[in-house]
Amino acid sequence: MSVIILGIESSCDDTGAAVICDGMLRSNVLASQKVHEEYGGVVPELASRAHQQNIVPVVDTALKRAGVDKKDLSAIAFTRGPGLLGSLLVGTSFAKGLSLGLRIPMVDVNHLHGHVLSHFVRENPDDKVPEFPFISLLISGGNSQIILVKGYNDMEVLGQTIDDAAGEAFDKCAKVMGLPYPGGPHIDRLAAEGDPTRFKFAKPHIAGLDYSFSGLKTSFLYTLRNAIRTNPDFIEQNKADLAASLQATIIEILLDKLRKAVRQTGVRTVVIGGGVSANSGVRATIEEYCHQNRLTPFIPKRSFTTDNAAMVAIAGYFKYLDNEFCPYDAAPYARVTV
């Protein structure tokens, strides 16, 4: 009998639903929220309201595209955390209601585990997946972590950000430059036209494998503030070079710690995940680094880099096979480490 998992993602500002059947992706639907663009960032209350409006049609569409009746579902996987509490409550409550109504189990998924395991989402039987153990560089708007992954449910955080994440650095610096939210994709676009050596920004000196991006952000803002005093049009005249230099610095910081992790562990497979893994410079740099050092890289499809329900469904699928179910009194959590 087939194992069919419905995955629900509602950790931030995207409402997602996906169906996985025996480990194969059957559908993956996402409703993005444009309402936050005019505010330059996600407004939690608006996000939770939009999830309430979107979750029923998104789940319905995912089931129809998969050709699956809700009565055929084996379990419901949902993002329990971390994320925005109001947004998580919508997904958690919906999953509980549907689980009770269908009398099938629930599986709670750590959002960060989902990003790591997104490489196991297969759309075709011959799709390659990583072999354990591997090093995962998880880089998103809220998290920057290096994780040693020994199994589906055996992950050890080797290093993580002690302040801002890489995605935050991109978005906050982009906002100061007057770029739309989210700023990361706009920085990526501009960087392709700029000189990455034009500007020098501060790089942190943090012991071990932990990250820090707050100093870089401060250095970037300091450079802009001083330049604008003598030239009000400085940002507009230098947008491409600023973007290219910022991106190059962030990539250098990320790669420096990744190199150390590979040397310390001896692991020969490297995977990346999270929203920042969609960045062209990050993808090219990691591939080149792995090629030069005879490592095996796994670079996700861009559709699996941002928050999506396919990664929730595949993480839930593995937990379902291990009979790791979630009780109905489980509450969502805003913060957690892998």
Residue pairs with C-beta under 8 A, 6 or more apart in sequence:
2 21
2 22
2 74
3 21
3 22
3 23
3 74
3 75
3 317
3 320
3 321
4 19
4 20
4 21
4 22
4 68
4 72
4 73
4 74
5 19
5 20
5 21
5 73
5 74
5 75
5 76
5 77
5 107
5 313
5 316
5 317
5 320
6 17
6 18
6 19
6 59
6 62
6 63
6 70
6 73
6 75
6 76
6 77
6 98
6 313
7 16
7 17
7 18
7 19
7 20
7 77
7 78
7 109
7 309
7 310
7 311
7 312
7 313
7 314
7 315
7 316
8 16
8 17
8 55
8 59
8 76
8 77
8 78
8 79
8 91
8 94
8 95
8 309
8 312
9 15
9 16
9 17
9 18
9 78
9 79
9 91
9 111
9 114
9 307
9 308
9 309
9 311
9 312
10 16
10 51
10 55
10 78
10 79
10 83
10 87
10 88
10 90
10 91
10 94
11 79
11 81
11 82
11 83
11 84
11 87
11 88
11 91
11 111
11 307
12 42
12 47
12 83
12 84
12 87
12 141
12 307
13 32
13 33
13 36
13 42
13 47
13 50
13 84
13 87
14 30
14 31
14 32
14 33
14 306
14 307
14 308
15 30
15 31
15 33
15 50
15 51
15 54
15 55
15 58
15 91
16 28
16 29
16 30
16 31
16 58
16 307
16 308
16 309
16 310
16 312
17 27
17 29
17 55
17 58
17 59
17 61
17 62
17 63
17 309
18 25
18 26
18 27
18 28
18 29
18 62
18 308
18 309
18 310
18 312
18 313
19 25
19 26
19 27
19 62
19 63
19 65
19 66
19 68
19 313
20 26
20 121
20 310
20 313
20 314
20 317
21 66
21 68
23 120
23 122
23 314
23 317
24 122
24 123
24 125
25 121
25 122
25 123
25 310
25 313
25 314
26 65
26 66
26 67
26 68
27 61
27 62
27 63
27 65
27 66
28 62
28 303
28 308
28 309
28 310
29 58
29 61
29 62
29 65
29 309
30 58
30 308
30 309
31 50
31 54
31 57
31 58
33 46
33 47
33 50
33 54
35 43
35 46
35 50
36 42
36 43
36 46
36 47
36 181
37 180
37 181
39 181
40 175
40 181
41 171
41 175
41 181
42 84
44 84
44 85
44 86
44 87
45 86
47 84
47 86
47 87
48 84
48 86
48 87
48 89
48 90
51 87
51 90
51 91
52 90
55 90
55 91
55 94
56 94
59 94
59 98
62 309
63 69
63 70
70 98
70 102
71 102
73 102
73 104
74 104
74 320
75 99
75 104
75 105
75 106
75 107
75 316
75 320
75 325
76 95
76 98
76 99
76 102
76 104
76 105
76 106
76 107
76 316
77 95
77 106
77 107
77 108
77 109
77 312
77 313
77 315
77 316
77 317
77 319
77 320
78 91
78 92
78 94
78 95
78 106
78 107
78 108
78 109
78 312
78 316
79 88
79 91
79 109
79 111
79 114
79 312
80 88
80 92
80 108
80 109
80 110
80 326
80 330
80 332
80 333
81 88
81 110
81 111
81 332
81 333
81 334
81 335
81 336
82 110
82 111
82 112
82 142
82 333
82 334
82 335
82 336
83 111
83 332
83 334
84 334
85 332
85 334
88 332
88 333
88 334
89 332
91 332
92 330
92 331
92 332
95 106
96 106
96 328
99 105
99 106
99 328
100 328
105 320
105 325
105 326
106 325
106 326
106 328
106 330
107 316
107 319
107 320
107 324
107 325
107 326
108 326
108 330
109 312
109 315
109 316
109 319
110 315
110 336
110 338
111 307
111 312
112 138
112 143
112 145
112 336
112 338
113 153
113 155
113 315
113 338
114 311
114 312
114 314
114 315
115 138
115 140
115 273
115 274
115 311
116 136
116 138
116 147
116 149
116 155
116 271
116 273
116 338
117 152
117 311
117 314
117 315
117 318
118 273
118 300
118 304
118 305
118 308
118 310
118 311
118 314
119 129
119 130
119 271
119 273
119 298
119 300
119 304
120 129
120 130
120 152
120 314
120 318
121 304
121 310
121 311
121 313
121 314
122 129
128 298
130 149
130 269
130 271
130 296
130 298
131 269
132 149
132 150
132 151
133 148
133 149
133 150
133 265
133 267
133 269
134 149
134 267
134 269
134 270
134 271
134 298
135 146
135 147
135 148
135 149
135 258
135 261
135 262
135 265
135 267
135 269
135 270
135 271
136 145
136 146
136 147
136 148
136 149
136 155
136 271
136 272
136 273
137 145
137 146
137 254
137 258
137 270
137 271
137 272
137 273
137 277
137 286
138 144
138 145
138 146
138 147
138 272
138 273
138 274
138 338
139 165
139 166
139 167
139 254
139 272
139 273
139 274
139 275
139 276
139 277
139 282
140 165
140 166
140 167
140 273
140 274
140 275
140 276
141 165
141 167
141 168
141 171
141 182
141 184
141 275
141 276
142 165
142 167
142 168
143 160
143 161
143 165
143 274
144 160
144 161
144 165
144 166
144 167
144 211
144 213
144 254
144 276
145 157
145 159
145 160
145 161
145 338
146 157
146 158
146 159
146 160
146 209
146 257
146 258
146 261
147 155
147 156
147 157
147 158
147 338
148 155
148 156
148 158
148 261
148 265
148 267
149 155
149 271
150 156
152 315
152 318
152 319
152 322
153 318
153 319
153 322
153 324
155 338
157 337
157 338
158 209
158 261
158 264
158 265
159 208
159 209
159 210
159 211
159 257
159 261
160 210
160 211
160 337
161 210
161 211
161 212
161 213
162 206
162 210
162 211
162 212
163 212
163 213
163 214
164 172
164 212
164 213
164 214
164 217
165 211
165 213
166 211
166 213
166 250
166 253
166 254
166 276
167 184
167 274
167 275
167 276
168 213
168 217
169 213
169 216
169 217
169 246
169 250
170 183
170 184
170 187
170 246
170 247
170 250
170 276
170 279
171 181
171 182
171 183
171 184
172 183
172 217
173 183
173 187
173 217
173 220
173 221
173 246
174 181
174 182
174 183
174 184
174 186
174 187
175 181
175 183
176 220
176 221
176 224
176 235
177 183
177 224
177 235
177 239
177 242
177 243
178 235
179 186
179 187
179 190
180 186
184 275
184 276
184 278
184 279
185 278
186 243
187 243
187 246
187 247
188 243
188 247
188 278
188 279
188 280
188 281
189 243
190 239
190 240
190 242
190 243
190 244
191 240
191 243
191 244
191 246
191 247
191 248
191 280
191 281
192 244
192 280
193 240
193 244
194 239
194 240
194 241
194 242
194 243
194 244
194 245
195 240
195 241
195 244
195 245
196 244
196 245
196 247
196 248
197 245
197 248
198 238
198 241
198 242
198 244
198 245
199 223
199 241
199 242
199 245
199 246
200 245
201 216
201 219
201 220
201 223
201 245
201 246
201 249
202 215
202 216
202 218
202 219
203 215
203 216
203 249
203 252
203 253
204 211
204 212
204 213
204 215
204 216
204 253
206 212
209 257
209 260
209 261
209 264
210 257
211 253
211 254
211 257
213 250
213 253
216 246
216 249
216 250
216 253
220 242
220 246
224 234
224 235
224 242
227 234
227 238
228 234
228 235
231 237
235 242
247 279
247 281
248 281
251 279
251 281
251 282
251 285
254 282
255 285
255 286
255 289
258 270
258 286
258 289
259 289
261 267
262 268
262 270
262 293
262 295
268 294
268 295
268 296
269 295
269 296
269 297
269 298
270 286
270 289
270 290
270 295
270 296
270 297
270 298
271 297
271 298
271 300
272 282
272 283
272 286
272 297
272 298
272 299
272 300
273 300
273 304
273 305
274 305
275 305
275 306
275 307
276 282
276 305
277 283
277 299
277 300
277 305
278 302
278 305
278 306
283 299
286 297
286 299
287 297
287 299
289 295
290 296
290 297
291 297
304 310
304 311
319 325
